[in-house]
Amino acid sequence: MTSLPAASSRKLGLVIDLDICVGCHACAVACKEWNEQGQFGPLPDENPYGRDPLGVWFNRVHSYEIEAGNPMPPLASLAANDMCTAPTPGREEAPVRAAMTVHFPRSCLHCETPACVTVCPTGASYKRAEDGIVLVDESKCIGCKLCSWACPYGAREYSEVRGVMQKCTLCVDRIYNETLAPADREPACVRACPTRARHFGDLGDPASAVSTLVRERGGFDLAPEFGYRPVNKYLPLRPRRGGESQPLGSEPEAFDASTLPPILRWLDRALSR
Amino acid sequence: VNPALSVVFFSTLSGAGLGLLAWLGVVYLITPLPLSREFALIPFGTGLALLTSGLVASTFHLGQPRRAWRALTQWRSSWLSREGILALAVYPVALALTWQVWHADRGALTQVLSSALFAVALATVVTTAKIYHTLATIRAWHTVHVLPVFLLCAIACGALWNWALLSLAAWQLPFLPALGLSLLLLALGALKLLYWRYLDRGEGEATTGMMTGLGALGRVRPFDAPHSESNYLLREMGYVLARRHARRLRVLALFGLAFVPALCAALAALVTRGETALAWSAVVAASVGVFVERWLFFAEARHTVVAYYRADRA
């Protein structure tokens, strides 16, 4: 049924900390590995051992450079609504922030009002009423690809081999799986993250650990202007220490001979003659 | 977006067929065509054949065509589902009207069926346009131009097909309808020009900064690729070829779907000979023109997901 269910109080999702992610791709690999054999698998590749392998992954880790520019705004102003305004050109004497790299994992956000579900003509795409997870019933999907056009985030990838659309399941076959140890009942990407940049929980419960994290760190919705109300949240970069007065690498070399040990001080004097 | 030939053929062929059937609805509502009852079958047959070939082409786009019947189930939320249902609803209405025409019946039922055929054929075109128009992720489709272009294309192509088929029965297009048809085609050309101007203005395109939520910090540009090989998203959404040749293809589409058939119709209003050749030239030009226009409609469209991969706008 591709009409959306009434809003559930339980909203399972991920919180991804862009400040901590180191871009190691462990989440993407763990995801591919689990889902390849999971309830919704496999995730076959086209031409897997040939020159141009190509296949379905539910999680893609991008790396971006934020060019040197304005100093970072304080955390409070990084709230979702301010995130998309264009940077104002800094005045000449204003402090300049050094360039930064950001690693950006991209996967399904399990939106509260997802267009990918409502455009589906077959009822294959659906949002679960009990926990808000967005899934594809692969026995109903006709592979028309319309849902992948409707998703602004590129969360859905079509499998040429299976002829159906595939997407992140939030590891629904792990999180309720009583044959797994309780610690393992979370999505494979969260379990694999070596820096704890990914958190899993109920974002519909204001008292949950993930909701608290979102509140304290100013977690934001991705591209909220589409109005699909993502459940997953991203935590913004923390303000950087140092490097704010001028672009990194442009400061003159610091050298003070008086701080050197005696032998090097003598050497410096002898060579300077 | 990758202009899959199956989908381009679908909307070109079914649009022309539905336009033709809608005109037949109008014609038989007012007065029967001056044709023998055998010849009267030809326009209906052509309309249904065009629609059918379009629908068959569209199934080649599906990964699981044998499940295509499932697409008729979600009319409550999905424009694609509504399109499927309405396209199939055209058949019983068109066949019933054909039956009435064969039996030269001009009763109330014929009137009802004619109106119904007009309504359901054009409603199908509307649902096709709405599939694209409702996608907020693709700026080239999420615009007010899409619905009138799809409707005008179908109405114009349908009129040209009707004219061409009737010209085979030595019927001549009267002066005023010829002038009207010519103006309709020019209006369609003008609408396409307005659409392309909107496309080139580029306002409201998604940027990498907007799509990542990092834009407030500074200009965001990809630094390292998320994957070494291509993927479905780049193949489907990151189509480049059309934008390299867009200018020439737009001119070709404009001449094909507007200027050449408009000239043919205008000439038909002025001269009395060569009606058949003019009409069929117009049909061929318009078919090529709409095909190119529809190909560009997909190929020039850029999806927001491209902004994650490239520092340009989508």
Interface residues (C-beta under 8 A of the other chain):
Chain A: M1 T2 S3 L4 L18 G23 D52 P53 L54 G55 V56 W57 R60 V61 H62 S63 Y64 E65 I66 E67 A68 G69 N70 M72 P73 S77 L78 A80 D82 M83 C84 T85 A86 P87 R97 M100 T101 V102 F104 R106 A115 V117 T118 V119 C120 P121 T122 G123 A124 K140 C141 I142 G143 C144 K145 L146 S148 W149 A150 C151 P152 Y153 G154 E157 Y158 S159 E160 R162 G163 V164 F220 D221 L222 A223 E225 F226 G227 Y234 P236 L237
Chain B: V1 H61 L62 G63 Q64 P65 R67 A68 R70 A71 L72 T73 Q74 R76 S77 S78 W79 L80 S81 G84 I131 T134 L135 A136 T137 I138 A206 T208 G209 M210 M211 T212 G213 L214 G215 A216 L217 G218 R219 V220 R221 P222 F223 D224 A225 P226 H227 E229 S230 N231 Y232 L233 R235 E236 M237 H303 T304 V305 Y308 Y309
